[in-house]
């Protein structure tokens, strides 16, 4: 029997109501001070940048407040047993991009510096969604609003707002890692 096939079946099985509730109650961040510090630092950074100057990027600025929630979502997906190993590794690459100081648009550029992180995580989540049941994403979402609608809206606005070269670079980065 093919062990790899068995593993994929286990990872993509549907959960009953009790298992779904347990997945929602995961405390991924509360037990690790470093993760909580990164989460709070990211949230504080986004709020500060938004207050300082939105400028032309105002169309996407409101979505920057979701960046910490998207970070938690991607982290939860990387740990969810229903997500195939290949997609967990991809989620890990997204997490690394968000945490590393080297970006397509440097973070020190007001507002724009965080838009590449937002667009990358949203496009990455869309790529993950293509290979897993959407309920897995919904089960792991703890942010406000309808996750699927947010992903769709942010993707459309980003494509219209961002410079085509930047958008293409983000998509290439994701394609190499998926």
Z-matrix of the N, CA and C atoms (Angstrom, degrees):
N
C 1 1.451
C 2 1.529 1 109.22
N 3 1.307 2 117.24 1 139.43
C 4 1.454 3 122.85 2 -177.57
C 5 1.533 4 110.34 3 -77.84
N 6 1.340 5 116.37 4 112.35
C 7 1.462 6 121.47 5 -178.10
C 8 1.528 7 111.74 6 -62.76
N 9 1.341 8 117.05 7 -38.34
C 10 1.459 9 121.11 8 -179.80
C 11 1.533 10 110.20 9 -61.66
N 12 1.347 11 117.23 10 -40.73
C 13 1.459 12 121.46 11 178.53
C 14 1.521 13 110.45 12 -63.90
N 15 1.333 14 116.30 13 -42.60
C 16 1.466 15 120.56 14 178.48
C 17 1.524 16 110.22 15 -60.27
N 18 1.327 17 116.68 16 -44.06
C 19 1.463 18 121.25 17 -178.61
C 20 1.523 19 110.50 18 -60.43
N 21 1.349 20 117.56 19 -43.81
C 22 1.455 21 120.82 20 179.42
C 23 1.527 22 111.12 21 -62.13
N 24 1.328 23 117.32 22 -39.60
C 25 1.468 24 120.11 23 178.55
C 26 1.517 25 111.15 24 -63.45
N 27 1.305 26 117.54 25 -39.82
C 28 1.452 27 121.84 26 -179.64
C 29 1.524 28 109.96 27 -66.93
N 30 1.316 29 116.46 28 -41.87
C 31 1.465 30 120.47 29 -175.03
C 32 1.518 31 113.42 30 -71.13
N 33 1.317 32 117.85 31 -24.95
C 34 1.458 33 119.18 32 -175.44
C 35 1.527 34 113.07 33 -107.32
N 36 1.325 35 117.79 34 11.41
C 37 1.465 36 119.96 35 -178.86
C 38 1.526 37 110.17 36 -66.51
N 39 1.320 38 115.55 37 151.33
C 40 1.460 39 120.59 38 177.87
C 41 1.517 40 109.29 39 -80.52
N 42 1.328 41 116.02 40 147.51
C 43 1.456 42 120.78 41 -178.89
C 44 1.520 43 109.77 42 -101.16
N 45 1.334 44 115.40 43 146.43
C 46 1.459 45 118.75 44 173.62
C 47 1.526 46 108.72 45 -78.87
N 48 1.330 47 116.72 46 176.98
C 49 1.474 48 121.75 47 -175.34
C 50 1.523 49 112.30 48 -58.20
N 51 1.334 50 117.31 49 -42.52
C 52 1.465 51 120.93 50 -179.03
C 53 1.527 52 111.13 51 -64.10
N 54 1.317 53 116.94 52 -43.57
C 55 1.464 54 120.77 53 178.50
C 56 1.531 55 111.12 54 -65.14
N 57 1.326 56 116.49 55 -36.72
C 58 1.455 57 120.74 56 178.03
C 59 1.528 58 110.47 57 -63.19
N 60 1.323 59 116.94 58 -43.92
C 61 1.464 60 121.06 59 178.58
C 62 1.526 61 111.12 60 -63.34
N 63 1.334 62 116.52 61 -39.23
C 64 1.465 63 119.96 62 178.61
C 65 1.529 64 110.33 63 -64.76
N 66 1.326 65 117.19 64 -39.48
C 67 1.466 66 120.92 65 178.95
C 68 1.523 67 110.84 66 -63.05
N 69 1.331 68 116.45 67 -38.44
C 70 1.459 69 120.89 68 179.53
C 71 1.524 70 111.98 69 -67.19
N 72 1.320 71 116.79 70 -27.30
C 73 1.451 72 120.37 71 -176.15
C 74 1.531 73 113.19 72 -91.75
N 75 1.304 74 117.16 73 8.23
C 76 1.465 75 119.78 74 179.30
C 77 1.521 76 110.04 75 -56.90
N 78 1.298 77 115.33 76 138.66
C 79 1.461 78 120.23 77 178.26
C 80 1.517 79 109.41 78 -111.13
N 81 1.293 80 114.37 79 66.53
C 82 1.461 81 120.89 80 -175.78
C 83 1.521 82 112.14 81 -64.12
N 84 1.314 83 118.40 82 -36.31
C 85 1.451 84 120.70 83 -172.40
C 86 1.511 85 114.55 84 -100.30
N 87 1.307 86 117.46 85 -27.40
C 88 1.460 87 118.98 86 -172.16
C 89 1.516 88 113.32 87 -69.28
N 90 1.320 89 117.99 88 -20.53
C 91 1.455 90 119.75 89 -178.10
C 92 1.534 91 112.98 90 -97.65
N 93 1.305 92 117.98 91 1.62
C 94 1.463 93 121.04 92 -178.85
C 95 1.529 94 108.38 93 -129.99
N 96 1.309 95 115.97 94 106.99
C 97 1.466 96 122.01 95 -175.19
C 98 1.530 97 112.42 96 -59.72
N 99 1.329 98 118.21 97 -37.57
C 100 1.473 99 121.15 98 -179.61
C 101 1.526 100 111.03 99 -62.69
N 102 1.321 101 116.69 100 -42.56
C 103 1.463 102 120.04 101 179.85
C 104 1.527 103 110.47 102 -65.89
N 105 1.315 104 115.99 103 -41.98
C 106 1.465 105 119.56 104 178.99
C 107 1.527 106 110.71 105 -64.03
N 108 1.321 107 117.11 106 -39.75
C 109 1.459 108 120.15 107 179.19
C 110 1.524 109 111.03 108 -64.19
N 111 1.342 110 116.55 109 -42.71
C 112 1.461 111 119.71 110 178.09
C 113 1.524 112 110.25 111 -62.96
N 114 1.320 113 116.87 112 -43.75
C 115 1.466 114 122.30 113 179.64
C 116 1.534 115 110.56 114 -58.75
N 117 1.324 116 116.33 115 -49.73
C 118 1.467 117 120.55 116 -178.43
C 119 1.525 118 111.27 117 -67.09
N 120 1.328 119 117.34 118 -38.19
C 121 1.468 120 121.41 119 178.73
C 122 1.535 121 110.16 120 -63.74
N 123 1.311 122 116.29 121 -42.91
C 124 1.460 123 120.96 122 179.11
C 125 1.524 124 110.85 123 -64.36
N 126 1.318 125 117.18 124 -44.88
C 127 1.470 126 121.56 125 178.69
C 128 1.539 127 110.56 126 -60.62
N 129 1.342 128 116.67 127 -45.10
C 130 1.466 129 121.59 128 -179.23
C 131 1.534 130 110.69 129 -63.75
N 132 1.325 131 116.15 130 -42.11
C 133 1.460 132 122.01 131 -179.77
C 134 1.531 133 110.60 132 -60.97
N 135 1.310 134 115.92 133 -45.59
C 136 1.462 135 120.93 134 -178.19
C 137 1.525 136 110.40 135 -63.08
N 138 1.308 137 116.98 136 -44.67
C 139 1.471 138 120.08 137 179.94
C 140 1.536 139 111.11 138 -64.17
N 141 1.324 140 116.89 139 -41.03
C 142 1.465 141 121.48 140 -179.51
C 143 1.524 142 110.64 141 -63.39
N 144 1.319 143 116.33 142 -47.42
C 145 1.454 144 121.46 143 -178.80
C 146 1.524 145 110.11 144 -62.07
N 147 1.307 146 116.57 145 -41.41
C 148 1.457 147 120.92 146 -179.63
C 149 1.521 148 111.51 147 -63.31
N 150 1.325 149 117.01 148 -40.94
C 151 1.462 150 120.83 149 -179.44
C 152 1.523 151 111.58 150 -68.13
N 153 1.327 152 115.90 151 -38.08
C 154 1.459 153 120.22 152 -175.05
C 155 1.521 154 112.98 153 -65.05
N 156 1.338 155 115.14 154 -54.26
C 157 1.456 156 116.30 155 -174.27
C 158 1.519 157 110.55 156 -169.52
N 159 1.292 158 115.61 157 115.39
C 160 1.457 159 119.87 158 178.55
C 161 1.522 160 110.36 159 -91.38
N 162 1.317 161 117.39 160 -40.75
C 163 1.456 162 121.54 161 178.85
C 164 1.513 163 112.45 162 53.68
N 165 1.318 164 115.91 163 -140.56
C 166 1.460 165 122.73 164 -178.29
C 167 1.530 166 111.74 165 -63.27
N 168 1.319 167 116.20 166 -26.78
C 169 1.468 168 120.53 167 -176.70
C 170 1.522 169 112.66 168 -78.64
N 171 1.321 170 117.59 169 3.98
C 172 1.454 171 121.04 170 -177.76
C 173 1.515 172 114.22 171 -53.25
N 174 1.330 173 116.86 172 -29.56
C 175 1.460 174 121.28 173 -179.05
C 176 1.537 175 111.99 174 -61.75
N 177 1.315 176 117.69 175 -28.31
C 178 1.470 177 121.22 176 180.00
C 179 1.524 178 113.13 177 -109.68
N 180 1.321 179 117.23 178 -9.85
C 181 1.460 180 120.77 179 -175.42
C 182 1.527 181 112.41 180 -56.66
N 183 1.324 182 117.06 181 -41.33
C 184 1.464 183 119.34 182 -179.03
C 185 1.521 184 111.58 183 -58.83
N 186 1.307 185 117.44 184 -28.16
C 187 1.460 186 120.93 185 -178.72
C 188 1.528 187 112.62 186 -81.42
N 189 1.331 188 116.72 187 -15.73
C 190 1.461 189 119.26 188 177.84
C 191 1.528 190 111.62 189 -62.11
N 192 1.327 191 116.60 190 -27.31
C 193 1.463 192 119.67 191 178.77
C 194 1.526 193 111.90 192 -66.52
N 195 1.323 194 117.05 193 -15.89
C 196 1.460 195 121.34 194 178.17
C 197 1.533 196 111.79 195 -85.50
N 198 1.319 197 117.29 196 -11.87
C 199 1.462 198 120.68 197 -176.21
C 200 1.527 199 112.95 198 -53.97
N 201 1.325 200 120.33 199 -45.62
C 202 1.470 201 118.97 200 177.37
C 203 1.536 202 112.74 201 -63.13
N 204 1.335 203 116.53 202 -35.88
C 205 1.464 204 119.65 203 177.66
C 206 1.523 205 111.36 204 -67.85
N 207 1.332 206 116.65 205 -37.99
C 208 1.462 207 120.12 206 176.17
C 209 1.533 208 110.64 207 -65.90
N 210 1.328 209 116.21 208 -37.81
C 211 1.472 210 119.93 209 177.43
C 212 1.533 211 110.22 210 -59.66
N 213 1.323 212 116.54 211 -45.76
C 214 1.469 213 120.09 212 178.52
C 215 1.526 214 110.32 213 -63.11
N 216 1.321 215 117.10 214 -42.13
C 217 1.460 216 121.16 215 179.84
C 218 1.530 217 111.09 216 -59.27
N 219 1.318 218 116.67 217 -48.23
C 220 1.468 219 120.29 218 -179.19
C 221 1.530 220 110.21 219 -63.24
N 222 1.329 221 117.07 220 -39.46
C 223 1.466 222 121.01 221 178.41
C 224 1.524 223 110.61 222 -64.13
N 225 1.316 224 116.55 223 -43.12
C 226 1.469 225 119.64 224 177.80
C 227 1.525 226 111.60 225 -63.59
N 228 1.327 227 116.67 226 -39.73
C 229 1.467 228 119.90 227 178.13
C 230 1.523 229 111.04 228 -62.68
N 231 1.328 230 116.22 229 -37.49
C 232 1.466 231 120.30 230 179.17
C 233 1.528 232 111.58 231 -64.93
N 234 1.319 233 116.78 232 -19.76
C 235 1.465 234 120.88 233 -178.21
C 236 1.531 235 113.07 234 -108.06
N 237 1.313 236 117.81 235 -8.29
C 238 1.465 237 121.93 236 -175.96
C 239 1.527 238 110.52 237 -74.62
N 240 1.314 239 116.24 238 128.80
C 241 1.470 240 121.85 239 -178.19
C 242 1.526 241 113.08 240 -65.03
N 243 1.311 242 117.57 241 -21.32
C 244 1.465 243 120.95 242 -178.24
C 245 1.523 244 112.87 243 -81.90
N 246 1.316 245 117.20 244 -11.36
C 247 1.464 246 121.92 245 -178.27
C 248 1.527 247 108.44 246 -90.09
N 249 1.345 248 117.47 247 127.89
C 250 1.471 249 120.26 248 179.10
C 251 1.535 250 111.54 249 -59.60
N 252 1.295 251 116.24 250 148.97
C 253 1.465 252 123.33 251 -176.66
C 254 1.528 253 111.93 252 -52.84
N 255 1.308 254 117.31 253 -42.75
C 256 1.469 255 121.29 254 -179.23
C 257 1.535 256 111.12 255 -59.64
N 258 1.315 257 117.24 256 -39.22
C 259 1.463 258 120.96 257 179.85
C 260 1.530 259 110.72 258 -76.32
N 261 1.334 260 117.74 259 -28.22
C 262 1.462 261 120.56 260 174.92
C 263 1.527 262 109.89 261 -65.24
N 264 1.315 263 116.11 262 -41.51
C 265 1.468 264 120.87 263 178.18
C 266 1.532 265 109.76 264 -63.80
N 267 1.322 266 116.17 265 -41.72
C 268 1.463 267 121.51 266 177.06
C 269 1.531 268 110.40 267 -61.49
N 270 1.326 269 117.00 268 -43.49
C 271 1.470 270 121.25 269 176.61
C 272 1.526 271 109.98 270 -60.25
N 273 1.325 272 117.04 271 -39.34
C 274 1.469 273 121.34 272 177.04
C 275 1.519 274 112.01 273 -61.42
N 276 1.328 275 116.58 274 -37.85
C 277 1.468 276 120.73 275 177.71
C 278 1.535 277 110.50 276 -65.38
N 279 1.318 278 116.88 277 -38.95
C 280 1.468 279 121.18 278 177.80
C 281 1.529 280 109.70 279 -64.56
N 282 1.320 281 116.14 280 -43.89
C 283 1.469 282 120.89 281 178.40
C 284 1.526 283 110.03 282 -59.85
N 285 1.323 284 116.65 283 -45.58
C 286 1.468 285 121.23 284 -179.91
C 287 1.526 286 110.56 285 -60.31
N 288 1.334 287 117.26 286 -44.46
C 289 1.463 288 120.27 287 179.29
C 290 1.526 289 110.64 288 -58.75
N 291 1.323 290 115.84 289 -43.40
C 292 1.467 291 119.60 290 -178.03
C 293 1.523 292 112.02 291 -66.43
N 294 1.315 293 117.41 292 -31.48
C 295 1.459 294 121.07 293 -176.03
C 296 1.529 295 113.27 294 -88.65
N 297 1.319 296 116.91 295 -28.25
C 298 1.461 297 119.86 296 -177.37
C 299 1.532 298 111.04 297 -73.85
N 300 1.317 299 116.95 298 146.65
C 301 1.465 300 120.15 299 -178.99
C 302 1.533 301 113.60 300 -75.59
N 303 1.316 302 117.77 301 -12.65
C 304 1.464 303 121.17 302 -179.02
C 305 1.524 304 108.33 303 -89.98
N 306 1.332 305 116.84 304 119.51
C 307 1.458 306 122.75 305 -177.11
C 308 1.516 307 110.70 306 -131.84
N 309 1.325 308 115.49 307 165.14
C 310 1.461 309 120.80 308 173.49
C 311 1.528 310 109.07 309 -64.96
N 312 1.336 311 116.27 310 -43.71
C 313 1.464 312 122.40 311 172.43
C 314 1.527 313 105.74 312 -114.17
N 315 1.337 314 118.50 313 116.14
C 316 1.469 315 120.49 314 -177.13
C 317 1.532 316 112.32 315 -56.85
N 318 1.333 317 115.56 316 140.62
C 319 1.470 318 121.61 317 -176.44
C 320 1.525 319 113.60 318 -64.15
N 321 1.337 320 118.07 319 -22.09
C 322 1.464 321 118.72 320 -178.25
C 323 1.528 322 112.37 321 -72.95
N 324 1.327 323 118.85 322 -11.24
C 325 1.465 324 121.59 323 176.75
C 326 1.533 325 106.94 324 -79.61
N 327 1.337 326 116.93 325 118.16
C 328 1.466 327 119.75 326 -176.04
C 329 1.530 328 112.74 327 -52.27
N 330 1.270 329 117.00 328 135.96
C 331 1.459 330 128.44 329 178.68
C 332 1.525 331 112.25 330 60.78
N 333 1.312 332 117.58 331 -58.72
C 334 1.467 333 120.99 332 -177.79
C 335 1.521 334 112.15 333 -58.60
N 336 1.307 335 117.57 334 -32.43
C 337 1.456 336 121.41 335 -178.19
C 338 1.516 337 113.88 336 -63.25
N 339 1.310 338 117.06 337 -21.29
C 340 1.462 339 120.15 338 179.23
C 341 1.524 340 111.83 339 -103.91
N 342 1.310 341 117.27 340 -11.64
C 343 1.461 342 119.51 341 179.83
C 344 1.515 343 112.10 342 -66.84
N 345 1.340 344 117.78 343 -34.45
C 346 1.459 345 118.37 344 179.19
C 347 1.529 346 110.29 345 -64.49
N 348 1.344 347 117.34 346 -36.75
C 349 1.465 348 120.19 347 176.49
C 350 1.525 349 110.26 348 -63.13
N 351 1.328 350 116.10 349 -45.32
C 352 1.459 351 121.05 350 -179.55
C 353 1.530 352 110.78 351 -61.39
N 354 1.311 353 116.49 352 -49.45
C 355 1.459 354 120.53 353 -177.92
C 356 1.525 355 110.42 354 -65.00
N 357 1.319 356 116.77 355 -42.10
C 358 1.464 357 119.73 356 179.51
C 359 1.527 358 111.50 357 -61.43
N 360 1.327 359 117.57 358 -45.24
C 361 1.463 360 119.77 359 -178.54
C 362 1.526 361 110.64 360 -67.40
N 363 1.326 362 118.40 361 -38.29
C 364 1.464 363 120.94 362 179.58
C 365 1.525 364 110.88 363 -67.47
N 366 1.321 365 117.03 364 -46.57
C 367 1.468 366 119.32 365 177.74
C 368 1.526 367 110.92 366 -63.99
N 369 1.331 368 116.16 367 -38.04
C 370 1.467 369 120.11 368 176.85
C 371 1.516 370 112.17 369 -63.55
N 372 1.326 371 116.93 370 -42.29
C 373 1.467 372 120.64 371 177.29
C 374 1.524 373 111.04 372 -63.63
N 375 1.326 374 116.56 373 -37.83
C 376 1.470 375 119.48 374 176.07
C 377 1.525 376 111.16 375 -62.45
N 378 1.330 377 116.53 376 -38.98
C 379 1.466 378 120.16 377 178.46
C 380 1.535 379 110.75 378 -67.34
N 381 1.306 380 116.87 379 -39.73
C 382 1.469 381 120.55 380 176.79
C 383 1.523 382 109.50 381 -64.76
N 384 1.314 383 116.38 382 -41.94
C 385 1.461 384 121.94 383 -178.73
C 386 1.522 385 111.67 384 -60.65
N 387 1.321 386 117.25 385 -29.64
C 388 1.468 387 120.66 386 178.00
C 389 1.525 388 112.19 387 -63.36
N 390 1.330 389 118.00 388 -22.90
C 391 1.461 390 121.52 389 -174.67
C 392 1.520 391 115.30 390 -114.13
N 393 1.323 392 117.80 391 -1.75
C 394 1.457 393 119.40 392 178.97
C 395 1.527 394 109.50 393 -132.68
N 396 1.304 395 115.67 394 164.88
C 397 1.458 396 121.53 395 177.14
C 398 1.526 397 108.90 396 -66.63
N 399 1.324 398 116.97 397 132.35
C 400 1.468 399 120.40 398 -178.47
C 401 1.520 400 112.28 399 -59.35
N 402 1.327 401 118.03 400 -24.54
C 403 1.462 402 121.09 401 179.86
C 404 1.533 403 110.81 402 -63.50
N 405 1.328 404 117.64 403 -29.61
C 406 1.467 405 120.94 404 178.61
C 407 1.532 406 109.54 405 -64.18
N 408 1.332 407 116.49 406 -43.31
C 409 1.464 408 119.67 407 176.66
C 410 1.523 409 110.20 408 -63.18
N 411 1.310 410 116.49 409 -46.10
C 412 1.464 411 121.11 410 -178.32
C 413 1.526 412 110.52 411 -62.41
N 414 1.334 413 117.46 412 -41.17
C 415 1.464 414 121.53 413 179.51
C 416 1.529 415 111.98 414 -60.92
N 417 1.314 416 116.83 415 -31.69
C 418 1.464 417 121.32 416 -176.53
C 419 1.523 418 113.46 417 -95.24
N 420 1.323 419 118.32 418 -3.59
C 421 1.457 420 122.95 419 -178.41
C 422 1.519 421 109.50 420 -82.83
N 423 1.324 422 116.75 421 124.98
C 424 1.461 423 120.60 422 176.76
C 425 1.525 424 111.66 423 -119.26
N 426 1.319 425 116.05 424 4.99
C 427 1.460 426 120.39 425 178.66
C 428 1.514 427 111.51 426 -81.69
N 429 1.314 428 114.87 427 179.29
C 430 1.461 429 120.65 428 -179.81
C 431 1.522 430 109.99 429 -88.27
N 432 1.307 431 115.80 430 150.65
C 433 1.457 432 121.31 431 174.72
C 434 1.515 433 112.58 432 89.59
N 435 1.322 434 114.02 433 170.56
C 436 1.455 435 121.94 434 178.99
C 437 1.523 436 108.65 435 -79.47
N 438 1.313 437 116.21 436 112.34
C 439 1.462 438 121.91 437 -175.11
C 440 1.524 439 112.45 438 -55.75
N 441 1.308 440 117.39 439 -47.47
C 442 1.464 441 120.43 440 -175.88
C 443 1.529 442 111.32 441 -64.35
N 444 1.327 443 116.85 442 -39.66
C 445 1.466 444 120.24 443 176.87
C 446 1.533 445 110.82 444 -66.58
N 447 1.331 446 116.48 445 -39.98
C 448 1.466 447 120.12 446 178.84
C 449 1.522 448 111.21 447 -62.07
N 450 1.320 449 117.05 448 -44.42
C 451 1.468 450 120.66 449 179.73
C 452 1.524 451 110.55 450 -60.01
N 453 1.320 452 115.91 451 -43.11
C 454 1.454 453 121.20 452 -179.48
C 455 1.532 454 111.15 453 -65.65
N 456 1.313 455 116.93 454 -46.71
C 457 1.462 456 121.97 455 -178.10
C 458 1.520 457 111.79 456 -64.26
N 459 1.325 458 116.21 457 -47.61
C 460 1.466 459 120.23 458 -178.42
C 461 1.524 460 110.48 459 -64.20
N 462 1.322 461 117.57 460 -41.32
C 463 1.469 462 120.94 461 178.29
C 464 1.519 463 111.06 462 -59.18
N 465 1.321 464 117.00 463 -46.74
C 466 1.469 465 121.01 464 -178.66
C 467 1.528 466 111.31 465 -65.10
N 468 1.333 467 117.34 466 -45.02
C 469 1.466 468 120.43 467 -179.27
C 470 1.527 469 111.13 468 -66.70
N 471 1.321 470 116.90 469 -38.66
C 472 1.462 471 120.55 470 -179.45
C 473 1.522 472 111.08 471 -64.16
N 474 1.303 473 115.86 472 -42.29
C 475 1.465 474 119.58 473 -179.23
C 476 1.525 475 110.76 474 -63.62
N 477 1.326 476 117.16 475 -36.05
C 478 1.465 477 120.87 476 179.35
C 479 1.522 478 112.72 477 -78.79
N 480 1.324 479 117.14 478 -29.69
C 481 1.464 480 121.01 479 -174.24
C 482 1.523 481 113.48 480 -88.76
N 483 1.328 482 116.29 481 -48.87
C 484 1.464 483 120.12 482 -173.28
C 485 1.521 484 112.56 483 -69.24
N 486 1.309 485 114.84 484 149.00
C 487 1.450 486 121.51 485 171.79
C 488 1.530 487 108.00 486 -55.73
N 489 1.310 488 116.48 487 136.51
C 490 1.479 489 120.56 488 -176.78
C 491 1.527 490 111.79 489 -57.11
N 492 1.339 491 117.96 490 -36.89
C 493 1.464 492 120.81 491 179.77
C 494 1.532 493 111.13 492 -63.54
N 495 1.323 494 116.74 493 -41.70
C 496 1.464 495 120.97 494 179.22
C 497 1.521 496 109.75 495 -66.08
N 498 1.324 497 116.12 496 -45.15
C 499 1.466 498 121.18 497 -179.81
C 500 1.533 499 110.48 498 -60.38
N 501 1.313 500 116.50 499 -43.33
C 502 1.470 501 121.32 500 179.27
C 503 1.537 502 110.35 501 -65.03
N 504 1.333 503 117.56 502 -40.49
C 505 1.470 504 120.62 503 178.47
C 506 1.532 505 111.24 504 -62.06
N 507 1.319 506 116.45 505 -41.44
C 508 1.468 507 120.28 506 179.06
C 509 1.525 508 109.92 507 -63.78
N 510 1.342 509 116.67 508 -44.79
C 511 1.462 510 119.75 509 179.95
C 512 1.526 511 111.44 510 -65.11
N 513 1.328 512 117.66 511 -37.80
C 514 1.469 513 120.82 512 177.81
C 515 1.523 514 110.69 513 -64.75
N 516 1.327 515 116.98 514 -43.12
C 517 1.459 516 121.15 515 179.69
C 518 1.526 517 109.34 516 -58.62
N 519 1.323 518 116.32 517 -45.37
C 520 1.464 519 120.57 518 -179.96
C 521 1.525 520 111.60 519 -66.47
N 522 1.321 521 117.01 520 -42.38
C 523 1.460 522 120.79 521 -178.61
C 524 1.524 523 112.32 522 -61.03
N 525 1.310 524 116.57 523 -37.63
C 526 1.468 525 120.82 524 179.65
C 527 1.523 526 111.85 525 -65.85
N 528 1.324 527 116.65 526 -25.04
C 529 1.464 528 120.34 527 -174.12
C 530 1.524 529 113.41 528 -104.20
N 531 1.318 530 117.33 529 -9.29
C 532 1.472 531 118.39 530 -177.54
C 533 1.514 532 113.36 531 -83.26
